[in-house]
Every structure is written in C-alpha cells, then in structure tokens.
Amino acid sequence: MPAYDYRCKKCGDFEIIQSMAEDALTECPECGSSVKRLISKPAVIFNGSGFYSTDYSGNKNGETKGKAKDKSA
C-alpha cells in the first residue's frame, strides 16, 4: 500500500499508509483539523537481476555521479 503525505495547519506534516481505493483524509487523526494531501514524488527502487548499482544517482559509499571523492588525501 502506498504512503501519502498530508499537511495539518496545527500538527504539521505527517504520512499515512492508505489503500489506493480509500478516499483522501479530510481531518487530522490527531487534532481533527482539516488536512490537505500533498503531492510528492514516489520512492521507487528497482531490485533484482537486471538492475545495477550504477542505475541510481548514488552508490554504496554515498557518492553521487560526477562527484568522485579524492582518495589521495
């Protein structure tokens, strides 16, 4: 099930896991104030055979493409 981000005027931002078939929340589960669903990019990670660590922007050492660490120091 996907996780959706919401913003409450009183409590701030929170995340909740809901089924895609469920309606969006209209009230904050903590305080009962009105909430607005936020649009965010999905977190997609492809695992399994056929995918390589170079397919992503970072590697195991936390380096990103084009920003190599200087290991001579």
N, C-alpha and C positions, 0 to 999 in steps of 0.2 A: 504494500500500500504506500502511496506517496505521502510525503510530509508537506504541509502547506504553512506558509508564514502569514501571520496576522499582526495587525498593529492596533493596540488598545490605547485610547487617549490617556487613561490613568495608569495602566500597568506597563505600557511599552510594548515592545515586540515579543512575540512568542511563536513557537512552532507546534503544530499538532498533526498527528498522523490520522488521515481520514481515507475512506474508500472514495474512489472516483465517482461513484454513484451518489454519495452523500451531498446534500446541499451545503453551501458555504456557511460558516458560522455567522451569526448576526450579533451575538452577545459574547462578552468575555466570560470564560468559565470561572475566573477568579472574582471579579467585581460586578459583573452584569452590565457593564457599559457597552456601548456599541463598538464593533470592531470592523476593520476593513482588511480584506485579503490582499496581500502584497504579491506582486509579480516578481519572480526571481528565476534565475537560470537553473535548470536541473543539474544535479550532480550525477554524471554518468561516467562510469568506469567500465571499460571492456576488459574482461578477464578471460583466460582460456587460451588454447592453442590458436595461433594465427594473429595474436596481438603481441607487440613487442614493447619493452620499456621505452624505446625511442619514439613511440607513437604519442607520448604525452609530453607536455611542456617541461616537466621536471624529471629528475632521475632519483635513484635511491639515496644519493648524497644531498638532495635538496637543491641541486644546481639547476638552473634553467638554461634552455638552449641559447647560445650566443653569449653566455656569461660564465666562462670557464674560470675556475679558481686557479690562482698562481700557486703551484705546489713547490716552487723553488725556494720559497722563504722559510 
